[in-house]
């Protein structure tokens, strides 16, 4: 079982409950929301398993990244009692044009959070856990030490659980990556999100080649850690740009690539330029395998943490097979 959960509440310093979720987007003109094609279908929440997961979340006063990011797979994952730990709060210091996580000034870190996550992992009996976070540009190390503490707490409470982290880019945070790698997660995921030509409009606070170098450096620091990255399609990228991005990731020795369809959260977010048909996703999957990725997940509804536990087992099996 893989679980992703945000254990922090709303910012207690927030006085105005009417404050926009995305203040930086509030004055932008509305963008049309295109009608989704027939091949993008998700299971509506409401099954017994979903209700049980929902009850656990509410009883423990948890906030899930599934809800915060508006993930289309929430109904399916919660039915299986899969969700994801999002640490360091629910407020991001970045303002990416595609993301539905709220932006603003985050609350201070919760020193008890690592222990709470370790306890929750053990209590739920998780075999694989995913830990992600908001960007914390306000912290000297971008939250690297906190990631390390969470990993250590999970190891102490549930030694058999494998750990996957989905990190920010630690831009201009010297030594931060080294601290996270030293904690020895099993999978280090950092998403490129889109092709470099889109960065100024889609991911303005990030730098494509910095993110690429981050993934490459993980392998240099610890070759045994699996590396993973993901992109969204439908943001106006060209086919040749996607293929070049694949080559860039393979040059950085990234093991696992995820490719999914971008879905516009609100009229204030970046519009969907194209809905990519399933057969094109399959074609990209075949090309990515041919380029040497150990594992590829490519479909309209693919997301970074979707089926993370099952994918980790497949990834580990393929490494063993490749080493004979």
C-alpha positions as CSV (number, residue, x, y, z in Angstrom):
1,X,0.0,0.0,0.0
2,X,1.3,3.5,-0.8
3,X,0.0,6.5,1.1
4,X,0.3,10.3,0.5
5,X,-1.1,12.5,3.3
6,X,-0.6,16.2,4.3
7,X,-0.7,16.2,8.1
8,X,-0.7,20.0,8.6
9,X,-3.7,22.2,9.0
10,X,-4.3,25.6,7.4
11,X,-1.9,28.5,8.3
12,X,-3.0,29.6,11.8
13,X,-1.8,33.1,11.0
14,X,-4.3,33.5,8.2
15,X,-6.8,36.1,9.4
16,X,-8.8,36.5,6.2
17,X,-10.7,33.3,5.3
18,X,-11.9,35.0,2.1
19,X,-8.3,35.4,0.9
20,X,-7.9,33.9,-2.6
21,X,-6.3,30.5,-2.8
22,X,-4.0,31.8,-5.5
23,X,-3.6,35.5,-4.9
24,X,-1.1,35.9,-7.7
25,X,-3.7,34.6,-10.2
26,X,-6.7,36.6,-8.8
27,X,-6.4,39.4,-11.3
28,X,-5.5,37.4,-14.3
29,X,-8.1,37.1,-17.1
30,X,-10.2,34.0,-17.1
31,X,-9.1,31.2,-19.4
32,X,-11.6,29.0,-21.1
33,X,-11.8,25.5,-19.7
34,X,-12.0,23.0,-22.6
35,X,-14.4,20.1,-22.5
36,X,-12.7,16.9,-21.6
37,X,-12.7,14.1,-24.2
38,X,-14.3,10.8,-23.7
39,X,-11.0,9.0,-22.9
40,X,-10.5,11.0,-19.7
41,X,-12.9,9.3,-17.3
42,X,-12.4,9.0,-13.6
43,X,-14.2,6.9,-11.0
44,X,-16.5,9.1,-8.8
45,X,-15.8,8.9,-5.0
46,X,-18.3,7.1,-2.9
47,X,-17.3,3.4,-2.6
48,X,-16.9,1.7,0.7
49,X,-13.1,1.8,0.6
50,X,-13.3,5.5,-0.3
51,X,-15.6,6.2,2.7
52,X,-13.2,4.3,5.0
53,X,-10.2,6.3,3.8
54,X,-12.2,9.5,4.1
55,X,-13.2,8.6,7.6
56,X,-9.5,8.0,8.6
57,X,-8.5,11.4,7.0
58,X,-11.2,13.3,8.8
59,X,-10.8,11.5,12.2
60,X,-7.1,12.4,12.2
61,X,-7.8,16.0,10.9
62,X,-5.5,15.4,7.9
63,X,-5.3,17.3,4.7
64,X,-4.4,15.2,1.6
65,X,-2.5,16.3,-1.4
66,X,-5.1,14.3,-3.3
67,X,-7.6,17.0,-2.4
68,X,-5.2,19.9,-2.4
69,X,-4.0,19.3,-5.9
70,X,-7.3,18.1,-7.2
71,X,-6.0,14.8,-8.4
72,X,-8.3,13.0,-10.8
73,X,-7.4,9.6,-9.4
74,X,-8.5,10.3,-5.9
75,X,-11.7,8.1,-6.2
76,X,-9.7,5.1,-7.4
77,X,-6.8,5.5,-4.9
78,X,-8.9,6.2,-1.9
79,X,-11.0,3.1,-2.6
80,X,-7.7,1.1,-2.3
81,X,-6.8,3.1,0.9
82,X,-3.9,4.8,-1.0
83,X,-3.2,8.5,-0.4
84,X,0.1,10.6,-0.1
85,X,2.1,12.4,2.9
86,X,2.6,16.1,2.0
87,X,5.0,17.6,4.5
88,X,5.9,21.2,5.5
89,X,2.4,22.6,5.3
90,X,-0.2,23.2,2.6
91,X,1.0,26.6,1.4
92,X,3.6,26.9,-1.3
93,X,6.0,29.7,-1.9
94,X,6.0,29.2,-5.7
95,X,3.2,30.2,-8.1
96,X,3.3,27.7,-10.9
97,X,0.6,28.3,-13.5
98,X,-0.6,24.7,-13.5
99,X,-0.8,23.9,-9.8
100,X,-3.8,24.0,-7.5
101,X,-1.9,23.9,-4.2
102,X,-2.4,27.3,-2.5
103,X,0.3,29.9,-2.5
104,X,1.4,32.4,0.2
105,X,3.5,32.6,3.3
106,X,3.8,29.2,4.9
107,X,3.5,28.5,8.6
108,X,6.6,27.4,10.6
109,X,7.6,23.8,10.4
110,X,6.0,21.4,12.8
111,X,8.8,19.7,14.7
112,X,6.5,16.8,15.7
113,X,5.5,16.1,12.1
114,X,8.3,13.5,11.3
115,X,7.3,11.4,14.4
116,X,3.6,11.6,13.5
117,X,4.3,10.4,10.0
118,X,6.4,7.5,11.2
119,X,3.6,6.5,13.6
120,X,1.0,6.7,10.9
121,X,3.1,4.6,8.5
122,X,3.4,1.9,11.1
123,X,-0.2,2.0,12.2
124,X,-1.5,1.7,8.6
125,X,1.0,-1.1,7.8
126,X,2.3,0.5,4.7
127,X,4.7,-1.4,2.5
128,X,5.5,1.7,0.4
129,X,5.1,5.3,1.3
130,X,5.3,8.5,-0.8
131,X,6.4,11.8,0.8
132,X,6.0,15.0,-1.1
133,X,6.0,18.7,-0.1
134,X,5.3,22.2,-1.0
135,X,8.2,24.4,-2.1
136,X,9.7,26.2,0.9
137,X,11.9,28.9,-0.5
138,X,11.6,30.7,2.8
139,X,13.8,28.1,4.6
140,X,17.6,28.2,4.5
141,X,17.8,24.6,3.3
142,X,14.4,24.4,1.4
143,X,13.2,21.9,4.0
144,X,16.0,19.3,3.3
145,X,16.6,18.6,7.0
146,X,12.9,18.1,7.5
147,X,12.8,15.6,4.6
148,X,15.7,13.7,6.3
149,X,13.9,13.7,9.6
150,X,10.8,12.3,8.1
151,X,12.7,9.5,6.3
152,X,14.5,8.6,9.5
153,X,11.2,8.5,11.5
154,X,9.6,6.2,9.0
155,X,12.7,3.9,9.0
156,X,12.6,3.8,12.8
157,X,8.8,3.1,13.1
158,X,8.5,0.8,10.1
159,X,11.8,-0.6,8.9
160,X,10.3,-2.8,6.1
161,X,8.5,0.1,4.4
162,X,10.1,1.4,1.2
163,X,10.2,5.2,0.9
164,X,9.7,7.4,-2.2
165,X,10.1,11.1,-2.0
166,X,8.9,13.7,-4.5
167,X,11.0,16.8,-3.7
168,X,11.1,20.5,-4.7
169,X,14.2,21.7,-6.6
170,X,16.1,23.2,-3.7
171,X,17.1,26.0,-6.0
172,X,19.9,28.2,-4.5
173,X,20.0,26.0,-1.4
174,X,23.7,24.7,-1.2
175,X,24.1,21.4,0.5
176,X,20.3,20.7,0.6
177,X,20.3,17.8,-1.9
178,X,23.2,16.1,-0.1
179,X,21.3,16.1,3.2
180,X,18.2,14.4,1.5
181,X,20.3,11.8,-0.3
182,X,22.2,11.0,2.8
183,X,18.9,9.9,4.4
184,X,18.7,7.2,1.7
185,X,15.2,7.2,0.3
186,X,14.5,4.2,-2.0
187,X,13.2,6.5,-4.8
188,X,14.1,10.1,-5.4
189,X,11.5,11.8,-7.6
190,X,11.7,15.3,-8.9
191,X,9.3,16.3,-11.7
192,X,10.5,18.4,-14.7
193,X,6.8,19.0,-15.3
194,X,7.1,20.3,-18.9
195,X,9.6,21.1,-21.7
196,X,12.1,24.0,-21.2
197,X,10.3,26.3,-23.7
198,X,7.3,26.4,-21.3
199,X,9.2,27.2,-18.1
200,X,8.7,31.0,-18.1
201,X,4.9,30.7,-18.4
202,X,4.2,27.4,-16.7
203,X,6.9,27.0,-14.0
204,X,8.5,30.5,-13.7
205,X,10.1,30.0,-10.3
206,X,12.1,27.0,-11.5
207,X,15.0,26.4,-13.9
208,X,14.9,23.4,-16.3
209,X,18.6,22.7,-16.3
210,X,18.9,23.0,-12.5
211,X,16.2,20.4,-12.1
212,X,17.9,18.2,-14.6
213,X,21.2,18.6,-12.8
214,X,19.5,17.8,-9.4
215,X,18.4,14.4,-10.7
216,X,21.8,13.7,-12.2
217,X,23.6,14.6,-9.0
218,X,21.4,12.1,-7.0
219,X,22.9,9.3,-9.1
220,X,26.4,10.7,-8.6
221,X,25.9,10.8,-4.8
222,X,24.2,7.4,-4.5
223,X,23.9,5.2,-7.6
224,X,21.6,2.8,-5.7
225,X,18.8,5.2,-5.3
226,X,16.2,5.0,-8.0
227,X,15.5,8.3,-9.7
228,X,12.2,9.3,-11.2
229,X,10.7,12.3,-13.0
230,X,7.4,13.2,-14.7
231,X,6.0,15.6,-17.2
232,X,2.5,16.8,-18.3
233,X,1.4,16.9,-21.9
234,X,-1.1,19.4,-23.3
235,X,0.7,22.6,-22.3
236,X,1.7,23.5,-25.9
237,X,4.8,21.3,-26.1
238,X,6.1,20.0,-29.5
239,X,6.8,16.3,-30.1
240,X,10.5,16.9,-30.7
241,X,10.7,18.8,-27.4
242,X,9.3,15.8,-25.6
243,X,11.8,13.5,-27.2
244,X,14.7,15.9,-26.4
245,X,13.5,16.0,-22.7
246,X,13.6,12.1,-22.7
247,X,17.2,12.2,-23.9
248,X,18.1,14.8,-21.3
249,X,16.7,12.6,-18.5
250,X,18.5,9.5,-19.8
251,X,21.7,11.5,-19.9
252,X,21.1,12.2,-16.2
253,X,20.6,8.4,-15.7
254,X,16.9,8.8,-14.6
255,X,15.3,5.3,-14.2
256,X,11.6,6.0,-14.3
257,X,9.5,8.4,-16.4
258,X,5.9,9.3,-15.9
259,X,3.8,11.1,-18.6
260,X,0.3,12.4,-18.0
261,X,-2.3,14.8,-19.4
262,X,-2.4,18.3,-17.9
263,X,-5.9,19.2,-16.6
264,X,-6.7,22.8,-15.9
265,X,-7.8,23.3,-12.2
266,X,-9.6,26.7,-12.6
267,X,-10.1,29.4,-15.1
268,X,-7.2,31.3,-13.6
269,X,-4.7,28.5,-14.4
270,X,-2.8,27.8,-17.6
271,X,-5.2,26.6,-20.3
272,X,-5.1,23.2,-21.8
273,X,-3.6,23.6,-25.3
274,X,-4.3,20.0,-26.4
275,X,-5.8,16.8,-25.1
276,X,-3.4,14.1,-26.2
277,X,-5.1,10.9,-27.3
278,X,-4.2,7.6,-25.5
279,X,-2.4,6.2,-28.6
280,X,0.0,9.1,-28.5
281,X,0.8,8.3,-24.9
282,X,1.5,4.7,-25.8
283,X,3.8,5.8,-28.6
284,X,5.7,8.0,-26.2
285,X,5.9,5.1,-23.8
286,X,7.5,2.9,-26.5
287,X,10.0,5.6,-27.5
288,X,10.9,6.1,-23.8
289,X,11.6,2.4,-23.3
290,X,13.7,2.4,-26.5
291,X,15.7,5.2,-25.1
292,X,16.6,3.1,-22.0
293,X,14.3,4.0,-19.2
294,X,13.8,1.0,-16.8
295,X,10.1,1.9,-16.3
296,X,7.7,4.2,-18.1
297,X,4.1,5.1,-17.1
298,X,2.4,7.0,-19.8
299,X,-1.4,7.6,-20.1
300,X,-3.8,10.6,-19.8
301,X,-4.5,9.9,-16.1
302,X,-0.9,9.0,-15.1
303,X,0.3,11.0,-12.0
304,X,3.6,10.8,-10.1
305,X,2.3,8.9,-7.1
306,X,-0.4,6.8,-8.9
307,X,0.4,3.0,-8.3
308,X,3.7,4.0,-6.7
309,X,4.0,0.8,-4.6
310,X,3.4,-1.5,-7.6
311,X,5.7,0.5,-9.8
312,X,8.5,0.4,-7.3
313,X,8.3,-3.4,-7.2
314,X,8.4,-3.5,-11.0
315,X,11.4,-1.1,-11.0
316,X,13.3,-3.1,-8.5
317,X,12.6,-6.4,-10.4
318,X,13.9,-4.8,-13.7
319,X,17.1,-3.6,-12.0
320,X,17.7,-7.1,-10.7
321,X,17.1,-8.6,-14.1
322,X,19.4,-6.1,-15.9
323,X,22.2,-7.0,-13.4
324,X,21.8,-10.7,-14.1
